[in-house]
Amino acid sequence: MVRTVKFGGTSLADAQMMKRCADIIHSDASRRYIVVSAPGKRNPEDVKVTDLLYRLYAEKYSGREYVDTLYQIRDRFEEMICDLGIAFDLSAEMEEIRTGLEHLPGSDWLASRGEYLNAKIFAAYLGVPFVDAAVLIRMKADHTMDEEETYRNAAEVLKHYEYAVIPGFYGADENGRIITFTRGGSDVTGSVIARAVKADLSENWTDVSGVLSADPRIVKNPKRVSMLSYRELRELSYMGASVLHEDAVFPLKNTGIPIEIRNTMDPEAEGTRIAAVYPFDRDKHLVTGIAGKKGFSNLQIEMAMMNSQVGFGAKVLEIFADHGISYEHTPTSIDIMSVIAETVYMESCRNELIQEINEAFHPDRIFIEDGLALVAVVGEGISANVGVAARVLQSIADAGISVKMIDAGCSELNIIIGVTEADYEKTIRSLYDSLEEYMH
C-alpha cells in the first residue's frame, strides 16, 4: 500500500509540530510521499510565513524598508532548525532570497519560498530526499495547471524515488518560471502526487478532525461528516467550507483514489473520507452539510417583453464577461433578469455595467442590490427525496427570514438560498436545526 501525506501550515508551524508530523509518518510505512505547506500561525497573533513573504515583496516593490520582514522570516526558520537539531545551511537560502529581491523576480517566486524551505528542512529532519515541485508540476501563465504534462512528468520523475518530501502550492512553466496555485493550493499538489505515484490513499492532515456539516462558529457542535463524494466536497468548499481546496478533487476524480481528512493534533480520531463513488443509501442520508458565503450583489433588470428578445440573457452576460466578472446565478422571470455575482468584482465597474446595459437594451428599470449572502444545502440524496426542499423552505419561513433567491434547478445535490447578510447566520442555524435528522 502507498499513501501520500499532505500537511497544512498549522501542522508544520514550528519544530514541535513538525516532530508530531514525523511521528505520524513513522507510524505507518506506507506513508512515503509527503507534501508540505509553508509554516502557518503558531498562535492567533502570529503571522503565516506566506503572508510575510507577500509583505516582503510589497515592501520591496513599493520602495519601503524590507529588512525587518526578511529577518523575521529568517528567524522563524532558524528557530525551527535549531529546535529540530539538524544541520541545515539557511544562510545560503536567505542569500538567494535577498539576491532575488534585488531583481524582483515576481511575487509567485517569493511566495513559494515558504513551502520550498519548509520542505527542505522537513526532508533533512526525516532523512528523506527533497524533490522540488518545480520539476514535477507544469503551470500555465493563468495560474492553472497543465494537467496532461504534469501527470506525465510527475509520474516519470517520482518513479525513481521510494520516498520524497515535496513542497506544495507551486509549479513552474516550460521556461522554469515559478507560478503558484491560488491560496490553499498545496491541497492540489497533494492530489497530483497521489495520482502520479498511484497511491491507495491521499491523506490531508490539518487542524480539524474532518469535514463538519456546518460552520462551528455559527452552529454549536455540528456533526462530523464521516464520508462524502467528490461532488459534495466541491459544492461545500466553493460555498465556504475551507477544510480542503475545491480543486483538489480534479486530479483524483477518475482514479478511484480517495482523500482522507485527518487531525494532526489527534491522529487517532476518525476523519472524513472523500470518494468518487457515493457510499451511502441516499434515501437514509439525504443531506451532507450546509455552507454559505457573504459578499454578493444582485444586478436586476426589469423590461417588458424581455422574454421575446432572442439572445437577451447572453448579451447581458457578455457585458459581465467583458468586465472580467464571473457570475454565480441568473434567476429570471418573464420580464425580470437578475445576475448575482460577488460584490468585490462589481465594485469597480458597477456604473459602467449599468450604463452599458442601459445603452444596449433601454430597460424599464435597472439597479444593484448589495448585502446578499448565499447558503447551500448540499447532499447527494436531495434529489431522491422531495421532502428536503419543502423542509428547507418551511424552516426559513418559520424563522421569519425573507428569501431573496431560490436556486434548485435541475441540480441533484444542492439547494441554494439567497438572503440578506443580516440573516446569514440565522439562516444557517435554522436550516441545521431543521435538517439535522437527515444528516449522516
N, C-alpha and C positions, 0 to 999 in steps of 0.2 A: 504493500500500500504506500502511496505517495501523497503527502499533504503539503500544500503551500500555506504559509502563515503570513498574514499582514498585521502589523502592529501600528496602531494610531499614535498620534502625537502625545496624548496623555499617557499612554502605556510606556513611552520612551522619554518622558520628560526629564528624568535625572538618572544618575547611576543606580540608585536603589530600584527604580522601576525597570531599568534595563536588566539588572540581575534577576528580577522576577520574571521577565520575559525569557531570559536564558533558561531558567528553571522549567518554564513551560515547554520550551523546545527540547530540553534534555529528557523530559518525562515521556517522550514518545519519539522513537527513532524514525518514524515516518515523516516527521516534520523537517523537511530537507531544504526547502526553498523559502527564504524569509524576505519579505518586502517591508521596508520601514518608512515611516513618516519623519518629518523634522520634529525636534523636541517641542512639546506643547507646554501648556501652563503647569507650573508646579503648585500653584495656589491661585485663588481668584484674582489676586492683584498682579500676578505675573503677566509677562508678555510672551506670546509664542515666538519662536525663533524666525519663522517665516514672516511674521509681521515686522520683526526687527530688520530683516533683510529688505523688505519693501520700504521701510522707513529710511534705511541706509541709502537706497537708490534715490529716493525722493530728495534727501538732503544733498547728495552729490549733484543730482541733476539740476537743482534749484540754486546751487552755489552756496548752500549753507554749510556750516561746520558739521562734519560727519564722524569725526574720530571717536567721540564718546560712544556712539552707537556701534561702531566697529569693535571697540574694546569690550562693550557689553556682550557682543556675540562671541568674541574670543574667550572671555572669562567664563561664559556659560559652558562652552565645550571643554575648556581646560579643567574646570571643576569636575566635569564628568569623567574625563580621562584620569585625573588624579584619584578620584574615588573608586574607579574600576581597577586601578593599579596596573595599567598596561603601558607599554612603551609605544607612543604614537607621536610623530613629529607634526604638531599642529602649526608650528611657525611657518613651515613651507606652505601649508594650505592657506593660512591667513595672508601670507605674502601674495599668493595667487589672487586672492580676493581683492587685496589692496591695489595690486597692479591692474587687475581687470577693471576696477572702478575708474582708473585714470583714462581708460579708453571707452567707458560707458558701453559695455557690451550688450546692454539691454536688461530690462527688469527680469525677464524669464531666466536668463543665465544666473543672475544673482539670487533670485528666489529659490532656485533649485539647489543651491549650496547647502541649505539646511538638511535636506534629505541625503544629499551626497556625503556630507561629513558624518551625519549620524550613522549611515550605512557602513562607512569605512571604519568608524570607531566600534560599532557593534560586531562587525566581521572580525576585527582584531581581537576583541574580547572573546568571541566564540571560537576563534581559530579556524574560521571558515572563509573560503575565497570571496572576495568582493567582485561583483560584476556590475559595471556601470549601466544604468538604464539607457544611456545614450547609444550604446551599441546593440541594444535589443529592440527598442521601440522607435518606429519611424513616424514622425509627426508631419502635419501639413501646416502651412502658414496661418490657417484659420484656427489653430489650436485643436484640431481634430486629428484623430489617428488614422494613418494609412493602414487599414486593418489587414488586408491581404499580405502586404510586405512585412508588417510587424509579426503576424503569426508565423510566417515562413522563417523570418530571420531569427526570432526569439527561440523557436524550436531548434534551429540549426546550431545556434551558439550554446544553448543550455544543455544540449545532449552530451557535451564534453564535461559537464560539472555534475558531480553526485550531490553536492551541497553548494549553496550560494546565498549571499546576502545582497539584496538589490534595492537601490533607492527608488521610492515611489515618486509620483507627481509629475515626471517629465520624461521626455524622449529627445530625439534630435531629428532634424530634417536630413535630406540626402547630402547636404553640404556640411553636416556636423554641427549646425547651429542648434543650441538648446531651445526647446519650446515646451512650455508647461501645459498640463491639463488645467481645467478650472479648479478652484479650491476644493479640496477633498478628493482630488484625482488619484491619490495613492490607492484608493479602493479599486479603481480601474486597472492600475498596474498589477495589483494582486490577482485580478481575474485573468489578465493577459498571461501572466506567468503560469497560472494554473492550467490554462489551455495549452501553453507551449510545452509543458512537461507531462501533459495528460494526467493530471492529478486526479485522485479519487475524491478529494475534498479540498475546498478552498476555505480556510479559516480566516475570519476577520476579528481580531482581538481589539476591544475598545474598553470604555469605562462603564458600560451598562450590560446587564445580562439579557441581551437580545432586544428584539423589537417590541415595543409596547403598543397596546391597542389605542392609546390616546396620549396626548402630551401630559406628563405627570405634573407640570406646572399649572395645569388647568383642572385636570381630573385627579382626584386623590386615589392613589394605589390602583392605577389601571392594570388590567390583565396583561400578562406577557403572552405574546403570540408564539406558540411552540413551532409552528410551521406555516409557511405561506408560499405562494407561487411567485415566479419572476414578475409576472404582470402586476400582481398586487403590490410587490415591493416598488416597482416603478411608479405606480399611482401614489402610494403613500410617501415615497421620497420626494416626488415632484411637488406634492402638496404640503411639504414642510417637515415630514418625519426624517430627521437628519442622521440616522444611525449609519446609513450606507449611501454612497453616491448613486444617484439614479441611473447613471450609465454603466455601473459596474456589472450589470447582468448581461450586457451585449456580448462580450467575448465568450461567455459560457452558455448562451441561450440554446444553442443546438448541440451542445456537447454532452449533456446529461450530468455535468459536474455540479453538485450542489454547493452552496455557500452557507457557512455557519457563523453566526454572530456570537462571540463569547466575551466574557468579562475577565480582563486581566487581573483585577483585584479579587476575583472569586472564581478561580479556574475550574472548580468542581461544580459550579452552578450550571444548570441546564440553560442553553441559549436558544436561539431561533435558527431553524434550518430553512433555507430558501431553495426551492427546487423548481424545475421546469414543469414537472407533472404535479398537478394538484393532488394532495394526499388525502383529503377528507371527503366524506359524504356531504355534498353541497346542501342537501336537504336538512342536515343537522347542524352544519356550521356555515351560517349564511353571511355573517359579517366578520371581517378580519380586523378592521381598525377604522378610526376616524382621525382625519388630519385636515389642516387648513392653513391659509396664509392671509395676512392683511396686505393692504397696499395696492388695491385695484381701482380702476376708474372705468366708467361706462360712458362712451360716446353714443348718444341716442339721436337717431334721425327719424323725423316724422314727415311723411309725404303721401298725399292721397294718390292712389293708383300705383304705388311703388311696385306692387307685385306684377304689374303688366310690363314693366321695363326689363327686357331681357339683358342680363349682364350687370344689373344694378349692384348686386352684392359683390361681384367680382371687381367692379371698378372701385368701390369703396375700400375693399381690402388691398387693392393695388396702391391706393394712396397711402395706406398704413405701411405697406411694404417699402414704398419709395422713401419713407422716413426711417426705415430700419426697425419698425415696431412689429414684434410678434404678438398676435392676438391670442386670447385664451378661449373665448366663446363668442358666438354671434346669435343670440336669441332673437327671433323675429316674429312679427305678426303681419297681417295683410298690408298695413300701412306704416309699420314701425320696424326699424332695424337697429339693434344695439351691437356695439363692438366693445367687448370688455378686454382690457389689457392692463399690464402693470403700470401704475401711476408714474414710477420713476422714468419710464421710457416715453411717456406722453408729456411730461412737464416742460421739456424744452421746445416742443413744437405744437402745443395744443392750439394756439391761434392759427398757425399755418394749416393744421388739419381742418379746422372749422372753415377757414377761408377757402381752401381748395375744394371741399365738399360742397360748399355753398355755390361756388363758381361752376362746378360740374353738374349739379342737379337742381339748384334753387329749391331746396326743401321748404316745407311749411314751417318747420322748427328744427333746430339742432342745438344740443347742449351737452356739456360734460359734467357728470356727477362723480365726485371723488368720495373717498372714505368707505370703499366697499371691501368686504372680506369674502373669501370663498372657502367653504367647508365641504369636504368629500367624505362620504360613507363608502368604504371600499370592501369588496368581498366577492370572490368567485361565485358564491352562492346566491347573490342578489337576484340574478335573472331567473333563478329556479323557483322563486317564491314571491308571488305578487303581494304578499303582506308586508314586505320590508318597506316599499315605497310609501304605503299607507301609514305605517308606523312612524316613518321619518317625518312626514308632513304633520301628522297628528301631534307628535311630541313638540314640534316647533310652535304649532298653534296653541297648545296647552301652556307653553311658556310665554305666550304673548309676544312672540317675535315676528316682525314684519319681514316677509320674504321678498327679496329684490329680484331673484332669478332662480329658476329650477332647470337643471340640465341632466336629463337621464338619457334621452335619445334612444339609440339602439345599443348603448353600451351594455356589456354583460356584467361589468364588475364595479361600477360606481354610480352614485347619485351625488350631484354637486348642487349645493345650495348657496346662493348669494345673499348676504345680509350686510347690515351696516357694521363698521368696525366696532361700534359701541356694543353691539350684540354678539360679537365673535365668541368670547369665552362662554357666555350664557348658552349660545347655540351648541357648542361642543359638549358642555356638561349635560344639557337636556337630551341630546342625541345619545350620549353614552348611557345615561340612566335608562333610557327607553330601549336601547338595543343590546344591553349587556347580556341578556339571556340568549341572544343569537350568536354570541361570540364564542370562539374556541380557545 
